[in-house]
Amino acid sequence: MRPFALAFAVRSFRPGPPPSLKSHEWATDYNEIKELGGKTSNSRSVQQTETAALLVDGGPQAYHPLARQRVLERHLSLIDSARFMALFAVTLTDAYIAVFDAKYLYEFWRPMTAIRNAESQ
């Protein structure tokens, strides 16, 4: 999909490739996610747990409430509110385009998938 506002989404925001599965970095990251990411983990702080709860949802249902809150705080008119929400949606969509570009370029699993399937490898 072509971005709405970003002229060079791919070149501007594409991250480098994920670390090699044989690297120390991969092993360290894998173990950290496995230790902190479990539902019943006792290793993470209260703040880490609260942050994770915010990130469970993805997409508009996670982010649009923030924009609506801003509209209410600023007491925007109907026209200004509609403009702000439209620009917010354009920004969010362009961000998704950049994220999915990297996802499909590298075709790499999510950490959760690696942890759940580690026993079978």
C-alpha positions in Angstrom: 0.0 0.0 0.0 1.3 3.5 -0.8 1.6 5.7 2.3 -0.7 8.7 2.6 1.8 11.3 3.9 5.2 9.6 4.1 7.1 10.1 0.9 9.7 7.5 1.7 8.2 5.2 4.3 10.4 2.2 3.4 13.7 4.1 3.3 12.9 6.3 6.3 11.7 3.8 8.8 12.9 0.3 7.8 14.9 -1.2 10.7 18.0 -3.3 10.2 17.5 -7.1 10.1 16.8 -9.1 13.2 19.8 -10.7 14.9 21.1 -14.0 13.8 19.5 -17.0 15.6 23.1 -18.1 16.5 24.1 -14.7 18.1 24.5 -13.9 21.7 22.1 -11.0 21.2 19.3 -13.3 20.1 19.9 -15.7 23.0 19.9 -12.8 25.5 16.8 -11.2 24.1 15.0 -14.6 23.9 15.7 -15.4 27.5 14.7 -11.9 28.7 11.4 -12.1 26.9 10.8 -15.6 28.1 11.5 -14.6 31.7 9.5 -11.3 31.7 6.8 -12.1 29.2 4.9 -14.9 30.9 1.5 -14.2 32.3 2.6 -15.2 35.7 6.1 -13.8 35.7 7.4 -12.7 39.1 10.5 -11.2 37.5 9.0 -8.0 36.0 8.2 -4.8 37.9 4.7 -3.5 38.5 5.4 -0.7 35.9 6.5 -3.3 33.3 3.3 -5.3 33.9 1.1 -2.1 33.6 3.0 -1.2 30.4 2.4 -4.7 28.9 -1.3 -4.5 29.7 -1.5 -1.3 27.6 0.2 -3.0 24.7 -2.0 -6.1 24.6 -4.4 -4.4 22.2 -3.2 -3.3 18.8 -4.7 -1.2 16.0 -7.3 1.5 16.3 -8.9 0.1 19.4 -5.7 0.7 21.2 -4.7 4.1 19.9 -7.9 6.0 18.9 -9.0 6.4 22.6 -5.8 8.5 23.1 -6.8 10.8 20.2 -10.4 11.1 21.5 -9.0 12.0 24.9 -7.0 14.7 23.4 -10.0 16.1 21.5 -11.9 16.2 24.8 -9.1 17.9 26.7 -8.7 20.6 24.0 -12.5 21.1 23.7 -12.2 21.0 19.9 -15.0 22.0 17.7 -16.7 19.3 15.5 -14.7 20.4 12.4 -11.4 20.6 14.3 -12.1 17.2 16.0 -12.9 15.6 12.6 -9.7 17.1 11.1 -7.6 15.9 14.0 -9.0 12.4 14.0 -8.5 12.1 10.2 -4.9 13.3 10.5 -4.3 10.9 13.4 -5.7 8.0 11.3 -3.4 9.0 8.4 -0.4 9.0 10.7 -1.4 5.6 12.2 -1.9 4.1 8.8 1.5 5.3 7.5 3.1 3.8 10.6 1.4 0.5 9.9 2.7 0.6 6.3 6.2 1.1 7.5 6.0 -1.7 10.1 4.5 -4.2 7.7 7.1 -3.4 5.1 9.8 -4.7 7.5 7.7 -7.6 8.7 7.2 -8.9 5.2 10.8 -8.1 4.1 12.4 -10.1 6.9 9.6 -12.7 7.3 10.8 -13.3 10.9 8.7 -14.7 13.7 7.6 -12.9 16.8 9.4 -13.7 20.1 6.2 -15.4 21.4 6.2 -17.8 18.4 9.9 -18.6 19.0 9.3 -19.3 22.7 6.2 -21.4 22.1 7.9 -23.5 19.5 11.4 -23.8 21.0 10.8 -27.3 22.2 10.1 -28.5 18.7 13.3 -27.1 17.1 
